[in-house]
Every structure is written in structure tokens, then in C-alpha cells.
């Protein structure tokens, strides 16, 4: 009888690509590739350089965000008002946003009915430290001279809207204040006098140079190099500070462009600095009056006398 064929065994399945790869790893037929020491050193150097650049970039960002605190020192609490020294005032708010919220808040102090210079309105710009509370005595001095006074806090100061102060912001705030006087209170530009102290004096000079229609500007102890507080800081040497920060407050440029009468109130404590750099005063071509005050008990009387005589000149 014919012999029956034995059943054939099924063929094993073809190995998959993964199995091929695994088999090569288990039983390598070629030595593994090697990485050169030069390549490893290059890769490590690139990684270290990238990390250093990232760290430096973060440092630049932090300096850009926080450098304003080296120059500006605002406070928010209003601890004193003109009423504290017996001067009547009205709270004001202006420079509203599209939502109707005021950006700036301040005080309107009208002159007395029989005041000597009731036609003149002084827009006062305070310094870089504190807020309106620290200007009450200065406001009282101006009011005693017989003028109307508008005093306000920049954004970031007092009860005004919070934003980091900067030269551009302060300049915009001052322009809004002028707009409030002319547009809301309908005060003629030729009866408005700017008054600034410390950094506010530097700002007042900038604004006055851009507005030849104003009556005059009072500059109380302007700062020769306020931006030096930023650029001379040790941390500024680690970053391109002058590229990151745009604040300059250069007195020479606006002094050259000034076309209205100016009253410069300087302290003898500033004598040495101004003796070295008298550039701003030398650049002023318009009528200017310079008064040096000696810090003493008569300093306020000397200021009042100088202010009264200057107001008489511009009121003619």
C-alpha cells in the first residue's frame, strides 16, 4: 500500500524589524561606533555657552524690569494734605481711560480772591521720592505767593493709577495735566507756569522747552545726572544698561530749546557740581534768573522774595 505523506511542519514566521535589531544588539557583528573626544568637548562647550547666554538674558530681563526702582521711589499712602497747613483745596482726577477711570489724581488750590497773582496758575511737578504728601509745605509756599496751584501725582505715585514710572510716563502725565488746565479749567497757556523740584525740575524743563506758549518755568534744584542712579549701579555693568533703559533727563538739550522765562533756584550745597558742569545754564538763551539759596533759617524767606520778584516780572 502506498505510504501516506507525513504532515508538514508550518514554517516559522519571518522575524520582524524589531527582532532583527534586537538580535544585532545581542550578537553584534560589528564593533559599536565611537564618539571622538573633540566632538564631546565641542558639544559640552556649546551647552555651557547656551546656558550662560540664557542666564545673561534672564539677567538683562530682570534689570530691565526692575531698574526703575534705582531712580524712582514712589509711595502710595497719602498722609498729609494742604488742609493740614490750613490751605483749602479740591481733590481732582483727570486723564481718564477709555473705561472712564482717571489715571491721575491731585489737588486744585485756588488763589485767594485778592491774591497778588491770581491770574497765574502754577502746575507743580514733584520729585522722584514719595508723593503729594511730601509737597504740602512747598504747595503752601506757592499758595502764599498768591497764585493758583495744580499739584498731582504721577502714575505709580500716591492715589494715581499704578504703573512703573519712567521718563516717558512722567512726560505724558505732565502733558495730561497741561491738557486738564487748558481743556477742563479753560486756563490760557500764557498764564500757566511750570514748577518742578529735584527730578520734577528736570521734567519741567523738558516740558517747558516743548511749550513756548507758557508763561514761564521755575526749576528748584534740578538734578544734573539723575539717570546716573541707574547707569552707575554695579549691576548695570553686567548688562547693556544704556540699551535696556531709555531714561536720560538730559538738561542740556531742553535748556538749549527753552524760549520762556526761567527761575533757577539752586542750593549752595549744589555749588561744586554746578561749578563743574554749568552747561545747562550756559545753554539757556531766553531770560533766566538764578538764585542761590543758603540752607539756613532764612531760606524760605529768600525763596519767597525771589519768587515774588520773578512773578512780578512775568506778570507785566
C-alpha positions in Angstrom: 0.0 0.0 0.0 1.3 3.4 -0.7 2.8 5.3 2.3 0.9 8.3 3.5 2.7 11.6 3.4 3.7 12.8 6.9 2.1 16.2 7.9 4.5 19.1 7.1 5.6 21.4 9.9 4.4 25.0 9.5 7.2 27.5 8.5 8.2 29.8 11.3 7.1 33.4 10.8 9.6 35.9 9.4 11.3 37.9 12.2 10.2 41.5 12.5 12.4 44.5 12.1 12.5 44.9 15.9 13.6 41.3 16.3 16.3 41.8 13.7 17.5 44.9 15.6 17.4 43.1 18.9 19.3 40.2 17.5 22.0 42.5 16.3 22.3 44.1 19.7 22.6 40.7 21.3 25.1 39.4 18.8 26.8 42.3 17.2 28.7 41.6 14.1 30.5 45.0 14.1 32.0 47.0 16.8 29.8 49.9 18.1 30.7 53.4 16.7 32.9 55.6 18.8 32.5 59.3 19.5 35.6 61.4 19.3 36.8 63.4 22.3 36.8 66.6 20.2 33.1 66.2 19.4 32.3 65.7 23.1 34.3 68.7 24.1 32.6 70.8 21.4 29.1 69.7 22.5 29.9 70.4 26.1 31.2 73.9 25.3 28.1 74.7 23.2 25.9 73.5 26.1 27.8 75.7 28.6 27.7 78.7 26.3 24.0 78.3 25.6 23.3 78.1 29.4 25.4 81.2 30.0 23.6 83.1 27.3 20.2 82.1 28.8 21.4 83.2 32.3 22.6 86.5 30.9 19.3 87.0 29.0 17.4 86.5 32.2 19.7 88.9 34.0 19.0 91.5 31.3 15.3 91.0 31.6 15.4 91.3 35.4 17.4 94.5 35.1 15.0 96.0 32.5 12.0 95.2 34.7 13.5 96.5 38.0 15.9 99.2 37.1 13.3 101.9 37.5 13.5 101.4 41.3 17.0 102.7 41.3 15.8 106.2 40.3 12.1 106.4 41.3 11.0 105.8 44.9 7.2 106.2 45.0 4.9 105.8 48.0 1.2 105.2 47.8 -0.2 106.4 51.2 -1.4 110.0 51.3 -0.6 111.0 54.9 -0.9 114.8 54.6 -3.0 117.3 52.6 -3.0 121.1 52.2 -5.7 121.2 54.8 -3.0 120.1 57.3 -1.4 123.5 56.9 -4.7 125.5 56.7 -4.9 125.7 52.9 -8.2 124.9 51.2 -8.1 122.5 48.2 -10.3 120.5 45.9 -9.4 116.9 45.0 -9.2 116.4 41.2 -8.9 113.4 38.9 -8.2 113.5 35.2 -6.6 111.8 32.2 -9.4 109.2 32.1 -9.0 105.8 30.3 -11.5 104.6 27.6 -13.3 102.9 30.5 -13.7 106.3 32.2 -11.3 105.6 35.0 -8.9 108.5 35.9 -5.2 107.8 35.6 -4.1 110.8 37.6 -5.2 112.3 40.9 -4.2 115.5 42.6 -5.3 118.8 44.3 -6.5 122.1 42.9 -5.6 125.0 45.2 -7.3 128.2 44.1 -5.7 131.6 44.8 -7.3 133.9 47.4 -9.8 136.4 45.9 -7.5 139.3 46.5 -4.3 137.4 45.6 -1.4 139.3 44.0 -1.1 137.0 41.1 -4.5 135.3 40.9 -4.2 135.3 37.1 -1.3 132.9 37.2 -1.7 129.2 37.7 1.3 127.1 38.7 1.5 123.4 37.6 3.8 121.8 40.1 5.8 118.6 39.4 7.2 116.9 42.4 10.4 114.9 42.7 11.2 111.2 42.4 10.6 110.2 46.0 7.4 110.0 48.0 4.1 111.5 46.7 2.0 114.6 47.1 2.1 114.3 50.9 5.7 115.3 50.8 4.9 118.5 48.8 2.4 120.1 51.1 4.8 122.7 52.5 6.1 123.6 49.0 2.5 124.0 47.8 1.8 126.2 50.8 4.7 128.4 49.8 3.4 128.8 46.3 -0.1 129.5 47.5 1.3 132.2 49.8 2.8 133.9 46.8 -0.8 134.5 45.5 -1.2 132.0 42.6 -3.5 129.1 41.7 -1.8 125.7 42.1 -2.4 122.4 40.5 -0.5 119.5 42.1 -0.8 115.9 41.1 0.8 112.5 41.5 2.4 110.8 38.5 1.3 107.3 37.7 2.8 104.9 40.2 2.7 107.6 42.9 0.1 108.3 45.6 -3.5 107.5 44.5 -2.8 107.8 40.8 -3.1 104.7 38.7 -0.3 102.2 39.3 2.3 101.9 36.5 6.0 101.7 36.7 7.4 105.3 36.5 9.6 106.3 33.6 10.7 109.4 31.8 8.2 108.8 29.0 5.4 108.2 31.5 6.2 111.3 33.6 6.4 113.4 30.5 3.0 112.1 29.3 1.5 112.7 32.8 2.7 116.3 32.7 1.2 116.8 29.2 -2.1 115.4 30.5 -2.0 117.9 33.4 -1.5 120.8 31.0 -4.4 119.5 28.9 -6.6 119.4 32.1 -5.8 123.0 32.8 -6.5 124.3 29.3 -9.3 121.9 28.3 -11.2 121.5 31.6 -10.4 124.6 33.6 -10.1 126.8 30.4 -6.9 128.5 31.6 -4.9 130.3 29.0 -1.5 128.8 28.3 0.3 132.2 28.7 -0.9 132.3 32.3 0.5 128.9 33.2 3.8 128.5 35.0 5.6 125.1 35.4 7.3 124.5 38.7 9.4 121.4 39.4 11.7 120.2 42.2 14.6 117.7 42.0 13.7 115.3 39.2 10.4 117.2 38.8 12.6 120.2 37.8 14.3 118.2 35.1 10.9 117.1 33.8 9.6 120.7 34.0 12.5 121.9 31.8 11.7 119.2 29.2 8.0 120.2 29.1 8.7 123.9 29.1 11.1 123.6 26.2 8.3 121.9 24.2 5.7 124.6 25.1 6.9 128.1 24.3 3.4 129.4 24.8 3.6 129.0 28.6 4.3 132.0 30.9 7.5 130.6 32.5 9.1 127.8 34.4 10.5 127.5 38.0 13.3 125.0 38.4 14.0 124.1 42.1 17.3 122.3 42.5 17.3 120.2 39.2 19.4 117.1 39.1 22.5 117.2 36.8 22.6 113.5 36.2 19.6 111.7 37.6 20.0 108.7 35.3 23.3 108.1 36.9 21.4 106.4 39.7 20.7 103.6 37.2 23.8 103.5 35.0 26.3 103.8 37.8 24.8 100.9 39.8 27.2 98.0 39.9 24.6 95.7 38.4 24.4 97.9 35.3 28.0 96.9 34.4 26.8 93.3 33.8 24.2 94.2 31.2 23.8 96.7 28.3 22.1 99.1 30.6 22.0 102.1 28.2 20.3 99.9 25.6 17.8 98.5 28.1 16.9 101.8 29.8 15.7 104.9 27.8 15.5 107.4 30.7 18.1 110.2 30.4 16.8 113.5 31.7 19.5 115.4 29.8 19.2 119.1 30.9 21.4 120.5 28.1 19.0 119.7 25.1 15.9 121.3 26.6 17.9 124.2 28.1 19.0 125.0 24.5 15.4 124.9 23.2 13.9 126.9 26.1 12.1 130.1 24.9 10.3 131.2 28.0 11.5 133.0 31.2 13.0 130.7 33.8 13.7 131.0 37.5 16.5 128.7 38.7 16.5 128.0 42.4 19.8 126.3 43.4 21.2 125.4 46.8 24.8 126.3 47.7 25.1 122.6 48.5 25.0 122.1 44.7 27.7 124.7 44.1 30.5 122.3 43.5 28.6 120.2 41.0 27.2 123.2 39.1 30.7 124.8 39.1 32.0 121.7 37.3 29.1 121.4 34.8 27.4 124.7 34.2 26.3 123.5 30.8 22.5 123.8 31.3 22.6 127.4 32.5 25.0 128.4 29.7 22.7 126.9 27.1 19.7 128.9 28.1 19.3 131.8 25.6 15.9 133.1 27.0 15.5 135.3 30.0 16.8 133.5 33.1 17.1 134.3 36.8 19.5 132.3 39.0 19.1 132.4 42.8 21.5 130.6 45.2 19.9 129.7 48.5 22.0 129.2 51.6 20.5 126.4 53.7 19.5 128.3 56.9 16.5 129.6 58.8 16.0 132.4 56.2 16.0 130.0 53.2 12.2 130.1 52.9 12.1 133.9 53.1 14.7 134.2 50.4 12.7 131.8 48.2 9.5 133.8 48.7 11.3 137.0 47.9 12.9 135.6 44.8 9.6 134.1 43.6 7.6 137.3 44.2 10.1 139.4 42.2 10.1 136.9 39.4 6.3 136.7 39.2 6.2 140.4 39.0 8.5 140.3 36.0 6.5 137.7 34.0 3.1 139.3 35.0 3.9 142.6 33.3 
